[in-house]
Amino acid sequence: EVRLVESGGGSVQTGGSLRLSCAASGFTFDDSDVGWYRQAPGNECEVVSRIDNYGVEQYGYFAKGRFTISRDSAKNTVFLEMDDLQPEDTAVYYCAADRKPRDFPLPSGAPCTKWPKWNYWGHGTQVTVSS
């Protein structure tokens, strides 16, 4: 059974930092793409960051310069380092993984975890940033 487990969320003040982790069991990140997504209540799912099996990183416009994605093969874990957090970063953050992500558009009005692009999703970790 494949499991993705996010951790590291919490409550911070504006300008603070958090490091999210996505640990996998029953699945190897080394030859896979892994993505981070977020969703606040009533909002659309947003692309935060993604790292492919070659190590190429991509970031959502709001994450560039503040967030960093990385992969630790020995721990089979992907991290998302988030700095200079702002109240608008408050959301549930999810990780997703797949060896060959499918070409589906980001769903409108649906939970991130319903996006069929990715075969595996974690349950999410809450990030709350207060001003």
C-alpha positions as CSV (number, residue, x, y, z in Angstrom):
1,E,0.0,0.0,0.0
2,V,1.3,3.4,-1.0
3,R,1.1,6.2,1.7
4,L,2.2,9.8,1.6
5,V,2.3,11.5,4.9
6,E,2.8,15.3,5.2
7,S,4.1,16.9,8.4
8,G,5.6,20.1,9.6
9,G,2.6,22.3,9.4
10,G,1.7,24.7,12.2
11,S,1.0,28.2,13.2
12,V,3.5,31.0,12.6
13,Q,3.5,34.7,12.5
14,T,4.0,36.8,9.4
15,G,7.6,36.5,8.2
16,G,8.1,33.2,9.9
17,S,9.3,29.9,8.3
18,L,8.1,26.3,8.2
19,R,9.6,23.2,6.7
20,L,7.0,20.7,5.4
21,S,7.9,17.0,4.8
22,C,6.2,14.5,2.6
23,A,7.3,11.0,3.5
24,A,6.5,8.0,1.3
25,S,6.0,4.3,2.1
26,G,5.4,1.7,-0.5
27,F,6.6,4.1,-3.2
28,T,10.0,5.5,-4.2
29,F,10.4,9.2,-4.8
30,D,13.7,8.8,-6.7
31,D,12.1,8.0,-10.1
32,S,9.0,10.0,-9.6
33,D,7.6,13.5,-9.8
34,V,6.4,15.0,-6.6
35,G,4.3,18.1,-6.2
36,W,3.1,20.4,-3.4
37,Y,-0.4,22.0,-3.6
38,R,-2.4,24.1,-1.3
39,Q,-6.0,24.9,-0.7
40,A,-7.7,27.4,1.6
41,P,-11.4,27.1,2.5
42,G,-13.5,28.3,-0.4
43,N,-10.5,28.7,-2.6
44,E,-9.2,26.9,-5.7
45,C,-6.4,24.4,-5.4
46,E,-3.1,26.1,-6.1
47,V,0.2,24.7,-7.5
48,V,2.9,25.5,-4.9
49,S,5.9,23.5,-6.3
50,R,7.0,20.4,-8.1
51,I,10.2,18.5,-8.6
52,D,10.5,15.9,-11.3
53,N,12.5,12.7,-11.4
54,Y,15.5,14.6,-12.9
55,G,15.4,17.1,-10.0
56,V,14.0,20.0,-12.1
57,E,12.1,22.3,-9.8
58,Q,9.0,24.4,-10.6
59,Y,7.2,27.0,-8.5
60,G,4.0,28.8,-8.4
61,Y,4.3,32.5,-8.9
62,F,3.7,33.2,-5.2
63,A,6.3,30.7,-4.1
64,K,9.3,31.9,-6.2
65,G,12.0,33.3,-4.0
66,R,10.3,32.2,-0.8
67,F,9.8,28.5,-1.0
68,T,12.3,25.7,-1.9
69,I,11.5,22.1,-2.8
70,S,14.1,19.4,-2.2
71,R,14.3,15.6,-2.1
72,D,16.2,13.4,0.3
73,S,16.5,10.0,-1.4
74,A,17.9,8.3,1.7
75,K,14.9,9.3,3.7
76,N,12.5,8.9,0.7
77,T,11.1,12.3,1.7
78,V,10.4,15.5,-0.2
79,F,10.6,18.8,1.7
80,L,9.1,22.2,1.2
81,E,11.0,25.0,2.9
82,M,8.8,28.0,3.3
83,D,10.3,31.4,4.3
84,D,8.8,34.8,4.8
85,L,5.3,33.4,5.2
86,Q,2.4,35.7,4.8
87,P,-1.2,35.4,6.0
88,E,-2.3,34.6,2.4
89,D,-0.2,31.4,2.6
90,T,-2.6,30.0,5.1
91,A,-4.0,26.8,3.7
92,V,-3.9,23.0,3.9
93,Y,-0.8,21.9,2.0
94,Y,-0.8,18.5,0.2
95,C,1.8,16.5,-1.5
96,A,1.2,14.3,-4.5
97,A,3.3,11.8,-6.4
98,D,3.4,9.7,-9.5
99,R,5.9,8.1,-11.8
100,K,4.1,9.5,-14.8
101,P,1.7,12.3,-13.9
102,R,-1.2,12.4,-16.4
103,D,-2.2,15.4,-18.4
104,F,-5.3,16.7,-16.7
105,P,-6.1,20.3,-16.1
106,L,-6.3,21.6,-12.5
107,P,-9.8,21.0,-11.3
108,S,-12.0,24.1,-10.8
109,G,-14.1,24.1,-7.7
110,A,-12.9,20.8,-6.5
111,P,-10.5,19.6,-3.7
112,C,-6.9,19.2,-4.7
113,T,-7.0,15.5,-3.9
114,K,-9.6,14.9,-6.6
115,W,-7.1,16.0,-9.4
116,P,-6.6,12.8,-11.4
117,K,-3.2,14.0,-12.6
118,W,-1.6,12.4,-9.6
119,N,-2.0,8.8,-8.5
120,Y,-1.1,9.3,-4.9
121,W,-2.0,12.1,-2.4
122,G,-1.3,12.7,1.2
123,H,-4.0,13.9,3.6
124,G,-2.5,17.4,4.0
125,T,-1.0,19.5,6.7
126,Q,-2.4,22.8,8.0
127,V,-0.3,26.0,7.7
128,T,-1.7,29.0,9.5
129,V,0.1,32.4,9.3
130,S,-1.1,35.2,11.6
131,S,-0.4,38.9,11.2
